[in-house]
């Protein structure tokens, strides 16, 4: 797999979609919580990917 931001965001989107489907399709509380956890992990993956691929802006370094 290529090491690009697009690949990580696609994987993150797929994980979020799977989690959303799991949350809407299940009636068991444990399964719903596991689906929410999968959605949160997808968001974490997207945040980490943005942090790794967006260059540092510097800001006020004084």
Beta strands, then each sheet from edge to edge (+ up, - down):
end
